[in-house]
């Protein structure tokens, strides 16, 4: 019933900040590396769980989720609340929340296209090159996927086959043509990281 995922976002943000408050009480007793490990294990895993379902959320919801990452980075570096957070996120090599969603979606697509995902997910994608009538298009020579048509872009655009295909098609061929899952993860992280911070 809560298609906007508002309840999920509120509960996730609340639980993550509760954990950060507990960690703040011990930050002077542990090293930076230990604190970072605790934050990753206790906060980021909770933040990233099932985040592929958050594709296409309104910006106000994404801002709330991003605020958790910002607070976590400041806690690790023991910086003040209003210190600029971008250098901290860059040093931690953390993607911003929208890119974390895109990372998960692209990873799922790669698994679907390479026989590493369940058939009920893999059957959702069709390559442009495999579609009759589109084989002469320029996109047929790439790894692009057919993006299903939707009646209501605001809701239908959030469907997994649509959102994931859009993310996949936005990636350069150097990423989508990766020979293995390990290589793909590395190239994908680098591509999304550059999108996050190289323009700053």
Residue pairs with C-beta under 8 A, 6 or more apart in sequence:
2 8
3 155
4 57
4 58
4 61
5 53
5 54
5 57
5 61
6 61
8 54
9 54
9 57
9 61
9 64
9 65
10 64
12 46
12 47
12 65
12 68
13 64
13 65
13 67
13 68
15 46
16 43
16 46
16 47
16 68
16 72
17 68
17 71
19 42
19 43
19 46
20 39
20 43
20 68
20 71
20 72
20 75
23 35
23 38
23 39
23 42
23 43
23 75
24 75
27 35
27 75
27 78
30 38
32 76
32 77
35 75
35 76
36 76
36 92
39 72
39 75
39 76
43 68
43 72
44 69
44 72
44 94
47 65
47 68
47 69
47 97
47 100
48 100
48 104
51 97
51 100
51 101
51 104
52 101
52 104
52 105
52 108
52 160
52 164
54 61
54 62
54 65
54 101
55 101
55 105
55 158
55 160
55 163
55 164
55 167
56 154
56 157
56 158
56 163
57 158
62 97
62 98
65 97
66 96
66 97
66 98
69 89
69 94
69 96
69 97
70 85
70 89
73 79
73 85
73 88
73 89
73 92
73 94
74 80
74 81
74 83
74 85
74 88
76 88
76 92
77 88
77 91
79 85
79 88
86 197
86 200
89 96
89 196
89 197
90 196
90 197
90 200
93 193
95 103
95 189
95 192
95 193
95 196
96 196
99 192
99 193
99 195
99 196
102 167
102 192
103 188
103 189
103 192
105 160
105 163
105 164
105 167
105 168
106 164
106 167
106 168
106 171
106 175
106 188
107 184
107 185
107 188
108 117
108 121
108 160
108 164
109 125
109 145
109 164
109 165
109 167
109 168
110 116
110 176
110 178
110 181
110 184
111 117
111 121
111 181
112 121
112 122
112 124
112 125
113 122
113 125
113 127
113 143
114 181
115 122
116 181
121 160
124 160
124 161
124 164
125 145
125 146
125 161
125 164
125 165
126 145
126 146
127 143
127 144
127 145
127 146
128 134
128 137
128 139
128 140
128 142
128 144
128 145
128 146
129 135
129 140
129 141
129 142
131 140
131 146
134 140
134 146
142 173
142 176
143 168
143 173
143 176
143 177
144 168
144 169
145 165
145 168
145 169
146 165
147 162
147 165
147 166
147 169
148 159
148 161
148 162
148 165
150 156
150 157
150 159
150 162
156 162
157 163
157 166
168 176
171 188
171 191
172 191
174 187
175 184
175 187
175 188
175 191
178 184
178 187
178 188
